[in-house]
Structures are given as C-alpha cells and as structure tokens.
C-alpha cells in the first residue's frame, strides 16, 4: 500500500463520507424519534396496520405486530432496510468510481507514472474503500444505538442489534466489491454512477418482488438482500453461517477478480 | 557495457482489430535527446503508454535502462519523469498541494526547495488552484511535476501545447541543461520544427510503423521544402528535370508546385532562366514529409 495515495484518497472522499453519514444518522434519529408517539397510539396504529395486505407486512419484516412494540423491533422494521439500501448505494458509488475516476478525470497519467505497481494502487484504494464503508457503518450503527438507548422503554438485546449491524456491514461490503469488479470491466473511461445505483435498486426490487409475489419467490435468491435476516426480535435470532459465508465468499471473489483485472487492464485517459 | 536508455523490440499493440503500433523497434542511448514525430493517431502515445506501463503490448517487449517495462515498472518509474499531452487534471488542488503530492512519491531531499526552484523558473503561482490556471500554466505545472525528482530519463508527450514562445524557449533551455547533466530525453511531438530545434536524432512514425530513424543533421541537410512557383509563360512538367524535385503538380494558370530536397540557392538559380512572377517556399506538412520518406 502507498501511504501518500491512501491519504490523498482519504481526503478526497472525506466530504462525501460526512454527508452520507449525516444523512443516514438524521434519517435514523428522525425515525426513532417517532417511536414514543407510536407507543402512545399503538392500538390505533396497529389497527391501521392490520388492514394492510399480509405480503406488504411480510416485506416490511413484520411477522408479529408485537415486534413493532419493542424499540429494537421498531428499529429493525423502520430503519435497517433503508440503512442497508442507502449504505449499499454509498458503497457501490464509492467503489465503482475509486479506480475508474483516475481515468475519466485524466489523473491516471499522473498516478500510474509514479513509482507504484498496479497492486499498490489497487490496495491503497481498497483500503480507503474499506475504511470508509466501515466508518459509515460504525457511525450510523452508533447513531442507531444511541437512538435506541434514548427511546427504549425496556432493555433490548445488544447481541441482536450487533447482528443487524453486522448484516448491514456485510451487505455494504458486498456492494463495494460489486462496484469495484464492475469498474474494472469498463474499457473506456466514463462514470458508471447511475448504473451502480441502478444495480442496488434492481437487486432491492428483485428482493421486494420475491417477497410480495407468490410464485416468483425463488428469484429472490439472486438478490444479496435475500441473505439478510432482519427479524431481530426473534429469540433465536442469530447470524446464519451460510449467509455469512455467502457475503464473505462473494466479496472476496469479486475483489480478487477486480484485483486481477486491474493489474492487466489497459488504462486510457 | 553501456545500456540503452530505451530499447523497444518488435513492439505491437492492437485494439481488437484496430492497429495501434506494429513491429516498432527503437534504441535510444543514454544521454540522447531523441525526437519521436508523427501526426495524431500515428502511434506516438500508444508507444509511450506501453513504456509507462499504462497499456500492455500485444507482442514484443520494451526495456528502460535495461529493465522490463512490465515486470520492473516501479523501479523504472523512480528514474523516469513523464509529461502527458493532456495537462487538464487535479482541478480541485492548488499548485503547491499538487506538486507536494507528486514529490512525496519519491525520496527527494529538500523537496520544498526543489518545488520553489522549478516553480520560480516557470513563474508559477503556487497558491492558485489548478482549475483557475490557463492551459499554458497547467502545462507548466505538468512540466515541473515531471522534473521534481531529477529523473535520468524524461518522456514528453506533446509537451509544448499551450506554452507561449518565451516559456517554450525557457523550457527547451532547461531540457538542454538537464541533458548536459546526463538526462536522456524522449520527445514526442507532431511539430517537426521543435523536434529539429531540440533533438539529435528522430524517429518518424506513421500509421503505427516507424518509417525512418534519422540523425537530425541528416534531416536538416535534406532541407525538404514545399515550393510554389508561378511562371510568366506556360511551363511543361516534363521540362523540369532538376535533381531533388519530386511530386510536381500543376495549379491554376502557370503555377507549379513540388517538393524540393537540396540547396535552395541552386534551385533558384536553375529556375531563374525562366520568367518567374511569384515564388513561395514553405515548410512542408508532415504528411508531405512522410510521403517523401515513403518514396525514399
């Protein structure tokens, strides 16, 4: 890894990280601030929710109305999926541009003519990507934890909260790896931000469709969202080993392929 | 045994079916100022990008200072400075920030002093954002960044675009001075006159192939010129049997044009037996020079 490149990349992406952290933190705080009001009016709201189609409730992760009454259940239903989508968009936008941007911003001719190997460039950028995704998850999870502590009316399972946060991190890392891999396939330098965001939304749409439409539930397996369990109020809630292997395996595979492709890629500006 | 600064052996690059360069062979000695000339799309940048390991050759090999450009790229680049043709980059940084970032990739003692000295030479304002600079000033920044680590080999891809004549002259003087200290210079351009001004030897590339490698002195002796001449009387092409003339074409009226390689005084003296109304002698275009070399 090259320290000079690492620090420059870190500075370059700092503002964007702060903005994304702030937006997600505000979103979490705003949602959790509603929880005390929700509890006060629970009978009216639960009555209203009960007329919703069961598929919609299933999609929202509500298997039992009582789930919504606990602070953690409320957090899991109302925040986590959006944190996952927003975090994944952040990860894929960052990862799909972190290498490619050198090409379309015409800085590659300055960077790749320094005494660096391609591997050093890749590893330095990967380190920045990993650190940024980790920091985003850490800060937003911390915001979630503080919000839960402030609004809870009874203790919640910290273990379940950590598992939810770990699932979010794993999903974000996976989308980071997807972005990195896709960017090394692009031959001519051009931004792929729209495509990357579209990819997250398409996977989310596939997951949604598989949840609410009978007969197409199997297509959900194509989406990484399918391998996330948000049912945090389930007493047996735990991280599934196969899901863990899926996230780590695919992320490593795609990052490895991206590394290999980048080392052999013709770079144009 | 002395090692060539650059050694290119049977180097080819194809983009799918499209030609980049084909079977390029070049040897550039240490301490040489070598010109690499050709029109846009001829393959100059492709060759340079392979040397800088930005793209990979389809076949063949290249070595810099005896080291393979793919396997030993990191070691090579600590001894090589590079000026890209496009200086429009790093807009969000100011000049000092950018040059400091560049110099930190190398082990340079007294780097701040080096930045100050080179920037002073090119009258660069270190506090200005690169985005605010003119094209010429961006080019100066690009020149300065290439020299910060006092490289043994400098590779320049169209370096003078945007530079005013005064700065161009300062730049050339700097290159000559660095060359006297031992720096090898590989100067790629599509402007023959500036290559002639600076280089000792030149390679001409056309459509991906090297068509001529020549000493600049030999090139000068050929003194290839484009001549337009208007006669008072009707002249016949067949009557023009003067050594060094080729490619005669007739224009409107009694105008003839041709390429001439040789002594201009001798040409004028031979032509003056006829009634001349107008005579124009100009630098031929690159394409015309290439045509000339193809016929040799």
Interface residues (C-beta under 8 A of the other chain):
Chain A: X2 X4 X8 X12 X105 X106 X107 X108 X109 X110 X112 X113 X114 X115 X116 X117 X120 X264 X266 X267 X268 X269
Chain B: X49 X52 X53 X54 X55 X56 X73 X74 X75 X77 X78 X80 X82 X84 X86 X88 X89 X90 X92 X101 X102 X104 X105 X106 X145
